[in-house]
Amino acid sequence: MLLVLSAEQRAHLGCLPRAGAAGKLNVGVDTVQRVVEGLTYLLTESCKLMISEIDFQDSIHVLGFSDELNKSLLQLYLDNRREIRSILGELAPKLPSYHSLEWRLDVQLASRSLRQQIKPAVTLKLHLNQNEDYTAQVLQTDPSTLLHLIQQLEQALGEMKTNHCRRIVRNMK
């Protein structure tokens, strides 16, 4: 899998051969900042996608750098990819996970003004776990909306079983 860089990111990395001599050539702060942003993007995206050594070489080869600089970038990637990957994992948001569900069906059969009224409502109490901290969310809906929600969730689960989604999930891990 090759890493695709936008024109702006290529321009940022294009300053890389000159940035090595930034102190000697008195290169501006903007140039150094663009080089750092380009390197940061290159390394983080490569680590996110778990690009192999050969794919990384092919990705930076199209930038037109010297062989020496390409080897330096490859070595930088190989030396730091585990650490970058662990930092990216720590920065990922910790979302709550499902713990349990309680539900209740309420039906209003009549009121003072309407003698023959049937008004069903489903009340759900969703217990969530986030970092060993348990919270509860209370939701109330009518049965038709609940059926629609169930259909959408079943459709999403069906899509997760497709080869395309499996490939995406495998590359995310």
C-alpha positions in Angstrom: 0.0 0.0 0.0 1.5 3.3 -1.1 1.1 6.5 0.9 -0.6 9.2 -1.1 0.6 12.7 -0.3 -1.3 15.9 -1.3 0.5 18.7 -3.2 0.8 20.8 0.0 2.4 17.9 1.9 4.8 17.3 -1.0 5.7 21.0 -0.9 6.3 20.8 2.8 8.6 17.8 2.4 10.2 19.5 -0.7 12.0 21.8 1.7 13.6 18.8 3.5 16.9 18.7 1.6 17.5 22.4 2.4 16.3 22.1 6.0 19.3 19.9 7.0 21.4 22.9 6.6 18.9 25.3 8.2 21.4 26.8 10.6 24.1 27.2 8.0 21.9 28.7 5.3 19.7 30.8 7.7 16.5 29.2 6.4 13.4 30.9 7.7 11.3 29.7 10.5 8.4 29.0 8.2 10.5 26.6 6.1 11.5 24.7 9.2 7.9 24.6 10.4 6.7 23.2 7.0 9.4 20.6 7.0 8.4 19.5 10.6 4.7 19.4 9.6 5.6 17.3 6.5 7.7 14.9 8.4 5.0 14.6 11.1 2.4 13.8 8.5 4.6 11.3 6.7 5.5 9.4 9.8 2.0 9.4 11.5 0.2 8.4 8.3 2.7 5.7 7.6 2.4 4.3 11.2 -1.4 4.5 11.1 -1.5 2.5 7.9 1.3 0.2 9.1 3.1 0.6 5.8 5.8 -2.0 5.2 9.4 -1.0 4.6 9.2 -1.5 0.8 5.9 0.5 0.6 7.5 3.3 2.6 10.5 3.4 0.3 8.2 3.5 -2.7 6.1 6.3 -1.1 9.1 8.6 -0.5 10.9 7.6 -3.8 8.3 9.5 -5.8 9.2 12.7 -3.9 12.6 12.8 -5.7 15.0 13.0 -2.8 18.5 11.7 -2.9 19.2 8.1 -2.0 21.0 9.2 1.2 18.0 11.2 2.4 15.6 8.3 1.4 17.7 6.0 3.6 17.7 8.4 6.4 13.9 8.8 6.3 13.5 5.0 6.1 15.7 4.5 9.1 13.8 7.2 11.0 10.5 5.4 10.2 11.8 2.0 11.2 13.4 3.2 14.4 10.3 5.1 15.6 7.2 3.4 14.2 6.4 1.4 17.3 6.7 4.4 19.5 4.6 6.6 17.2 2.0 3.8 17.0 1.8 3.6 20.8 1.4 7.3 21.1 -1.3 7.4 18.4 -3.1 4.6 20.4 -2.9 6.7 23.6 -4.3 9.8 21.8 -7.3 7.9 20.4 -10.5 8.8 22.2 -11.7 6.3 24.7 -15.3 5.7 23.9 -17.8 4.1 26.4 -18.6 0.5 25.8 -21.8 -1.5 26.4 -22.3 -3.1 29.7 -26.0 -3.9 30.0 -29.5 -2.9 29.0 -32.8 -2.6 30.9 -36.0 -2.0 29.1 -39.7 -1.4 29.9 -42.8 -1.1 27.8 -45.3 1.5 28.9 -48.8 1.8 27.3 -51.2 4.6 28.0 -54.6 3.2 27.4 -56.7 6.3 28.1 -56.7 9.8 29.5 -59.4 12.1 30.9 -60.0 13.6 27.5 -59.6 10.6 25.3 -61.2 7.4 26.6 -59.9 5.0 24.0 -56.3 6.0 23.3 -53.4 3.5 23.0 -50.0 5.2 23.2 -47.1 2.8 23.6 -43.6 3.9 24.7 -40.4 1.9 25.2 -38.0 3.1 27.9 -34.4 1.9 27.7 -31.8 2.2 30.4 -28.4 1.7 28.8 -25.5 1.0 31.2 -22.1 2.0 29.8 -18.6 1.3 30.9 -15.8 3.9 30.4 -12.5 3.3 32.1 -14.1 1.2 34.9 -16.6 4.1 35.4 -20.2 3.0 35.0 -22.8 5.4 33.7 -26.4 5.0 32.7 -28.4 6.7 29.9 -32.2 6.6 29.9 -33.8 6.7 26.5 -37.5 6.7 25.5 -39.0 6.1 22.1 -42.0 4.7 20.4 -42.0 1.2 18.9 -41.9 2.2 15.3 -38.7 4.3 15.8 -37.2 1.4 17.8 -37.9 -1.0 14.9 -36.3 1.4 12.5 -33.2 1.7 14.8 -33.0 -2.1 15.0 -33.1 -2.4 11.2 -30.4 0.2 10.8 -28.1 -1.6 13.3 -28.7 -4.9 11.6 -27.8 -3.4 8.3 -24.6 -1.9 9.8 -23.7 -5.3 11.2 -24.3 -6.9 7.8 -22.0 -4.3 6.2 -19.3 -5.1 8.7 -19.2 -8.7 7.4 -18.3 -7.5 3.8 -14.7 -8.0 2.6 -14.3 -4.3 2.1 -15.1 -3.5 5.8 -13.0 -6.3 7.1 -10.0 -5.0 5.1 -10.5 -1.5 6.6 -10.8 -2.8 10.1 -7.8 -5.0 9.7 -5.7 -2.0 8.5 -6.9 0.1 11.5 -5.5 -2.3 14.0 
